[in-house]
Amino acid sequence: MENSTVSFYFNLTMFVNIGHYRYPAFVFCFLLYSFIVYANLVIILVITQETPLHEPMYMFIAMLCVNSLYGSTGFFPRFLMDLLSDTHLFSRPACFTQLYVIYSYACYEMTILGIIAYDRYAAVCHPLHYHSMMNFKAALKLALWAWVFPTAGVIVCISLSARLPLCGNKIQKVFCANWNVVKLSCVINAVNNIFGMFLTISTIFFPLFYVLYTYLRIVIVCWKSSAEFKGKVLQSCLPHVVSFVIYSITVFCDVALSRYNIEEENPFAAIILSLEFVIIPPLLNPLVYGLKLPEIRRHIIRIVSRNNFKPRLW
């Protein structure tokens, strides 16, 4: 029976450290998930329904919100169930499915932020050629690249991990994490490490450095421009910079946590740090873009005002 459990189930051990906090944590996380779903749906509906927002930048923001819903839904339902459960066994198929969803979400987030950076670079540095650089065909190609390339990479990475023979089943996380599964392997996993490094560089660090490069070019252009132009650029680029910085910090925390055994020293800190990249970006992205971008904010206010003053039929 023990061998069967090791073969077909993983045990998420970090839930033991939550203890009596499980019920307040469940209520808080349920409300948090509800708000994430509501806030991101509002942004998506406003962008898709309002014709003036049918531009590349806003469509990419809608993609970011769709990805937030995707990643949150891949994590929260199972997490909420585990909070109320006394056992935290995760079948191999369910574990690798969650692995795929969470890691593809993480890769999508960075590639989408990368194409938003390219859009802002084209708008600021090449304003006369913006509409030719970011026409419908170009925007569609960028969107497809942002989805297809990470999908292929994550599928290969998860497939390599799924084929490893395992000598244990305890995962020190509250969700399935690829590195924790790989560490359970009975054999040397050089191929997994090499491909994992390639995937990280191509879907995380390459877009990261590209975003930094584009904003360096934008800063150089703004440095030579008028104060009014700087204000307009800051207004359109600041939300993206905020989202980019937040996501980069949360990913760094997760990567650092996976390489060091912080779980043994401070379990609560380990849980919080491991959850940042699946909670904070989906929570803050709709707030940042909804409150900071004037076009989206104006349409949200107009829709809310129209619904509030809509005459009622008795």
WOQUISUL-V914257 format. One record per residue. N is the residue number from 1. RES is the residue in one small letter. SS is DSSP state (H for helix, E for strand, C for the rest). PSI is psi in radians with two decimals (* if undefined). D_FIRST is the distance of its C-alpha to the first C-alpha in Angstrom with 1 decimal. Layout:
n = (N | N)
res = (RES | RES)
ss = (SS | SS)
psi = (PSI | PSI)
d_first = (D_FIRST | D_FIRST)
//
This chain:
n = (1 | 2 | 3 | 4 | 5 | 6 | 7 | 8 | 9 | 10 | 11 | 12 | 13 | 14 | 15 | 16 | 17 | 18 | 19 | 20 | 21 | 22 | 23 | 24 | 25 | 26 | 27 | 28 | 29 | 30 | 31 | 32 | 33 | 34 | 35 | 36 | 37 | 38 | 39 | 40 | 41 | 42 | 43 | 44 | 45 | 46 | 47 | 48 | 49 | 50 | 51 | 52 | 53 | 54 | 55 | 56 | 57 | 58 | 59 | 60 | 61 | 62 | 63 | 64 | 65 | 66 | 67 | 68 | 69 | 70 | 71 | 72 | 73 | 74 | 75 | 76 | 77 | 78 | 79 | 80 | 81 | 82 | 83 | 84 | 85 | 86 | 87 | 88 | 89 | 90 | 91 | 92 | 93 | 94 | 95 | 96 | 97 | 98 | 99 | 100 | 101 | 102 | 103 | 104 | 105 | 106 | 107 | 108 | 109 | 110 | 111 | 112 | 113 | 114 | 115 | 116 | 117 | 118 | 119 | 120 | 121 | 122 | 123 | 124 | 125 | 126 | 127 | 128 | 129 | 130 | 131 | 132 | 133 | 134 | 135 | 136 | 137 | 138 | 139 | 140 | 141 | 142 | 143 | 144 | 145 | 146 | 147 | 148 | 149 | 150 | 151 | 152 | 153 | 154 | 155 | 156 | 157 | 158 | 159 | 160 | 161 | 162 | 163 | 164 | 165 | 166 | 167 | 168 | 169 | 170 | 171 | 172 | 173 | 174 | 175 | 176 | 177 | 178 | 179 | 180 | 181 | 182 | 183 | 184 | 185 | 186 | 187 | 188 | 189 | 190 | 191 | 192 | 193 | 194 | 195 | 196 | 197 | 198 | 199 | 200 | 201 | 202 | 203 | 204 | 205 | 206 | 207 | 208 | 209 | 210 | 211 | 212 | 213 | 214 | 215 | 216 | 217 | 218 | 219 | 220 | 221 | 222 | 223 | 224 | 225 | 226 | 227 | 228 | 229 | 230 | 231 | 232 | 233 | 234 | 235 | 236 | 237 | 238 | 239 | 240 | 241 | 242 | 243 | 244 | 245 | 246 | 247 | 248 | 249 | 250 | 251 | 252 | 253 | 254 | 255 | 256 | 257 | 258 | 259 | 260 | 261 | 262 | 263 | 264 | 265 | 266 | 267 | 268 | 269 | 270 | 271 | 272 | 273 | 274 | 275 | 276 | 277 | 278 | 279 | 280 | 281 | 282 | 283 | 284 | 285 | 286 | 287 | 288 | 289 | 290 | 291 | 292 | 293 | 294 | 295 | 296 | 297 | 298 | 299 | 300 | 301 | 302 | 303 | 304 | 305 | 306 | 307 | 308 | 309 | 310 | 311 | 312 | 313 | 314)
res = (m | e | n | s | t | v | s | f | y | f | n | l | t | m | f | v | n | i | g | h | y | r | y | p | a | f | v | f | c | f | l | l | y | s | f | i | v | y | a | n | l | v | i | i | l | v | i | t | q | e | t | p | l | h | e | p | m | y | m | f | i | a | m | l | c | v | n | s | l | y | g | s | t | g | f | f | p | r | f | l | m | d | l | l | s | d | t | h | l | f | s | r | p | a | c | f | t | q | l | y | v | i | y | s | y | a | c | y | e | m | t | i | l | g | i | i | a | y | d | r | y | a | a | v | c | h | p | l | h | y | h | s | m | m | n | f | k | a | a | l | k | l | a | l | w | a | w | v | f | p | t | a | g | v | i | v | c | i | s | l | s | a | r | l | p | l | c | g | n | k | i | q | k | v | f | c | a | n | w | n | v | v | k | l | s | c | v | i | n | a | v | n | n | i | f | g | m | f | l | t | i | s | t | i | f | f | p | l | f | y | v | l | y | t | y | l | r | i | v | i | v | c | w | k | s | s | a | e | f | k | g | k | v | l | q | s | c | l | p | h | v | v | s | f | v | i | y | s | i | t | v | f | c | d | v | a | l | s | r | y | n | i | e | e | e | n | p | f | a | a | i | i | l | s | l | e | f | v | i | i | p | p | l | l | n | p | l | v | y | g | l | k | l | p | e | i | r | r | h | i | i | r | i | v | s | r | n | n | f | k | p | r | l | w)
ss = (C | H | H | H | H | H | H | H | E | E | E | E | H | H | H | H | H | C | H | H | H | H | H | H | H | H | H | H | H | H | H | H | H | H | H | H | H | H | H | H | H | H | H | H | H | H | H | H | H | C | H | H | H | C | C | H | H | H | H | H | H | H | H | H | H | H | H | H | H | H | H | H | H | H | H | H | H | H | H | H | H | H | H | H | C | C | C | C | E | E | E | H | H | H | H | H | H | H | H | H | H | H | H | H | H | H | H | H | H | H | H | H | H | H | H | H | H | H | H | H | H | H | H | H | H | C | H | H | H | H | H | H | H | C | C | H | H | H | H | H | H | H | H | H | H | H | H | H | H | H | H | H | H | H | H | H | H | H | H | H | H | H | C | C | C | E | C | C | C | E | E | C | C | C | C | C | C | H | H | H | H | H | C | C | E | C | C | C | C | H | H | H | H | H | H | H | H | H | H | H | H | H | H | H | H | H | H | H | H | H | H | H | H | H | H | H | H | H | H | H | H | H | H | C | C | C | H | H | H | H | H | H | H | H | H | H | H | H | H | H | H | H | H | H | H | H | H | H | H | H | H | H | H | H | H | H | H | H | H | C | C | H | H | H | H | C | H | H | H | H | H | H | H | H | H | H | H | H | H | H | H | H | H | H | H | H | H | H | H | H | H | H | C | H | H | H | H | H | H | H | H | H | H | H | H | H | H | H | C | C | C | C | C | C)
psi = (-0.68 | -0.74 | -0.66 | -0.71 | -0.73 | -0.63 | -0.68 | -0.15 | 2.58 | 2.60 | 2.03 | 1.81 | -0.32 | -0.29 | -0.41 | -0.57 | -0.18 | -0.66 | -2.26 | -0.13 | 0.05 | -0.69 | -0.83 | -0.65 | -0.69 | -0.83 | -0.80 | -0.81 | -0.60 | -0.77 | -0.68 | -0.81 | -0.71 | -0.75 | -0.72 | -0.81 | -0.82 | -0.86 | -0.76 | -0.64 | -0.64 | -0.84 | -0.77 | -0.81 | -0.71 | -0.78 | -0.71 | -0.49 | -0.45 | 2.02 | -0.72 | -0.31 | 0.11 | 1.09 | 2.77 | -0.80 | -0.77 | -0.58 | -0.61 | -0.63 | -0.69 | -0.68 | -0.69 | -0.70 | -0.67 | -0.72 | -0.62 | -0.74 | -0.71 | -0.87 | -0.73 | -0.71 | -0.48 | -0.29 | -0.91 | -0.83 | -0.82 | -0.70 | -0.74 | -0.68 | -0.75 | -0.53 | -0.58 | -0.07 | 2.64 | -0.36 | 2.55 | 0.84 | 2.38 | 2.06 | 2.68 | -0.84 | -0.73 | -0.68 | -0.83 | -0.46 | -0.79 | -0.67 | -0.83 | -0.82 | -0.85 | -0.73 | -0.57 | -0.67 | -0.81 | -0.72 | -0.73 | -0.73 | -0.81 | -0.68 | -0.63 | -0.74 | -0.58 | -0.74 | -0.49 | -0.69 | -0.72 | -0.70 | -0.79 | -0.64 | -0.79 | -0.70 | -0.66 | -0.78 | -0.41 | 1.06 | -0.59 | -0.42 | 0.15 | -0.81 | -0.45 | -0.57 | -0.57 | 0.84 | 3.14 | -0.73 | -0.76 | -0.74 | -0.68 | -0.73 | -0.74 | -0.72 | -0.74 | -0.72 | -0.71 | -0.47 | -0.81 | -0.83 | -0.85 | -0.62 | -0.84 | -0.75 | -0.75 | -0.67 | -0.78 | -0.77 | -0.80 | -0.64 | -0.71 | -0.71 | -0.66 | -0.42 | -0.14 | 2.36 | 2.32 | 2.51 | 0.40 | 3.03 | 0.14 | 2.11 | 2.09 | 1.14 | 3.00 | 0.10 | 2.89 | 2.22 | 2.40 | -0.79 | -0.64 | -0.61 | -0.75 | -0.62 | -0.32 | -0.08 | 2.51 | -0.19 | 2.89 | 2.30 | 0.95 | -0.67 | -0.76 | -0.74 | -0.74 | -0.80 | -0.63 | -0.69 | -0.72 | -0.78 | -0.71 | -0.77 | -0.77 | -0.58 | -0.24 | -1.04 | -0.64 | -0.90 | -0.60 | -0.90 | -0.54 | -0.72 | -0.78 | -0.70 | -0.81 | -0.69 | -0.43 | -0.74 | -0.69 | -0.72 | -0.70 | -0.74 | -0.76 | -0.56 | -0.55 | 0.10 | 3.08 | 2.90 | -0.63 | -0.74 | -0.72 | -0.69 | -0.74 | -0.73 | -0.76 | -0.69 | -0.66 | -0.44 | -0.42 | -0.79 | -0.68 | -0.70 | -0.76 | -0.83 | -0.74 | -0.80 | -0.77 | -0.82 | -0.69 | -0.72 | -0.76 | -0.66 | -0.72 | -0.74 | -0.72 | -0.74 | -0.77 | -0.70 | -0.66 | -0.39 | -0.26 | 2.53 | 1.09 | -0.35 | -0.59 | -0.48 | -0.76 | 1.58 | -0.69 | -0.74 | -0.66 | -0.74 | -0.81 | -0.80 | -0.62 | -0.35 | -0.16 | -0.81 | -0.27 | -0.08 | -0.87 | -0.87 | -0.83 | -0.48 | -0.75 | -0.49 | -0.89 | -0.56 | -0.78 | -0.87 | -0.61 | -0.59 | -0.52 | -0.54 | 2.03 | -0.69 | -0.81 | -0.76 | -0.72 | -0.72 | -0.61 | -0.79 | -0.69 | -0.73 | -0.76 | -0.77 | -0.69 | -0.69 | -0.60 | -0.61 | 0.20 | 2.21 | 2.45 | 2.47 | 2.10 | *)
d_first = (0.0 | 3.8 | 5.5 | 5.0 | 6.2 | 8.6 | 9.8 | 10.5 | 11.3 | 13.7 | 14.4 | 18.2 | 19.1 | 22.8 | 22.8 | 22.2 | 25.7 | 27.4 | 27.0 | 29.9 | 31.4 | 29.0 | 31.5 | 34.6 | 32.6 | 31.6 | 35.2 | 36.6 | 34.2 | 34.8 | 38.5 | 38.3 | 36.4 | 39.0 | 41.8 | 40.5 | 40.3 | 43.7 | 45.5 | 44.3 | 45.1 | 48.6 | 49.3 | 48.0 | 50.1 | 53.2 | 53.1 | 52.5 | 55.1 | 57.9 | 59.9 | 61.3 | 57.7 | 57.1 | 57.4 | 55.0 | 54.4 | 53.5 | 51.4 | 49.4 | 49.0 | 47.7 | 45.1 | 44.1 | 43.6 | 41.6 | 39.3 | 39.0 | 37.9 | 35.4 | 33.8 | 33.8 | 32.2 | 29.5 | 28.7 | 29.9 | 28.3 | 24.8 | 25.9 | 27.6 | 24.6 | 22.5 | 25.4 | 25.1 | 21.3 | 19.3 | 16.2 | 16.8 | 13.9 | 15.7 | 14.6 | 15.8 | 18.7 | 19.8 | 19.7 | 21.8 | 24.1 | 24.8 | 25.3 | 27.9 | 29.7 | 30.1 | 31.1 | 33.4 | 34.9 | 35.6 | 37.3 | 39.2 | 40.6 | 42.1 | 43.5 | 45.1 | 46.6 | 47.9 | 49.7 | 51.1 | 52.5 | 54.1 | 55.6 | 57.2 | 58.4 | 60.1 | 61.7 | 63.0 | 63.9 | 65.0 | 66.2 | 68.7 | 66.1 | 63.2 | 63.4 | 63.5 | 60.6 | 58.5 | 59.5 | 57.1 | 56.1 | 55.4 | 53.4 | 51.3 | 50.6 | 49.6 | 47.3 | 45.6 | 45.2 | 43.6 | 40.9 | 40.5 | 40.4 | 37.7 | 35.6 | 35.7 | 34.9 | 31.9 | 30.5 | 30.9 | 29.4 | 26.2 | 25.9 | 26.1 | 23.4 | 21.0 | 21.4 | 20.4 | 17.4 | 15.6 | 14.5 | 13.5 | 13.1 | 15.6 | 18.9 | 21.8 | 23.5 | 23.9 | 23.6 | 22.2 | 24.5 | 24.9 | 25.7 | 22.7 | 20.5 | 22.7 | 22.4 | 18.6 | 19.7 | 19.3 | 22.8 | 26.3 | 26.8 | 30.6 | 30.9 | 29.0 | 31.1 | 34.3 | 33.7 | 32.5 | 35.8 | 37.8 | 36.3 | 37.1 | 40.6 | 41.4 | 40.1 | 40.5 | 43.1 | 45.4 | 45.9 | 46.2 | 49.0 | 50.6 | 50.8 | 52.4 | 54.8 | 55.9 | 56.5 | 58.5 | 60.7 | 61.0 | 62.0 | 64.7 | 66.1 | 66.2 | 67.9 | 70.9 | 71.0 | 72.6 | 71.1 | 70.8 | 68.8 | 66.5 | 65.9 | 64.9 | 62.6 | 61.0 | 60.6 | 58.7 | 56.7 | 55.7 | 52.8 | 51.3 | 51.8 | 50.1 | 47.1 | 46.9 | 47.1 | 44.5 | 42.0 | 42.7 | 42.1 | 38.8 | 37.5 | 38.7 | 36.9 | 33.5 | 34.1 | 35.2 | 32.2 | 29.7 | 31.4 | 31.7 | 29.2 | 31.1 | 28.0 | 28.0 | 31.8 | 32.2 | 29.2 | 31.6 | 33.8 | 30.8 | 29.7 | 33.4 | 34.1 | 31.0 | 32.1 | 35.8 | 35.8 | 34.1 | 36.2 | 39.6 | 40.9 | 40.1 | 41.7 | 44.8 | 45.7 | 47.1 | 48.9 | 50.4 | 51.5 | 52.5 | 54.6 | 56.0 | 57.0 | 60.2 | 59.9 | 56.4 | 57.4 | 60.6 | 59.0 | 56.4 | 59.2 | 61.2 | 58.4 | 57.7 | 61.4 | 61.9 | 59.2 | 60.5 | 64.1 | 63.3 | 65.5 | 63.7 | 64.7 | 64.9)
//
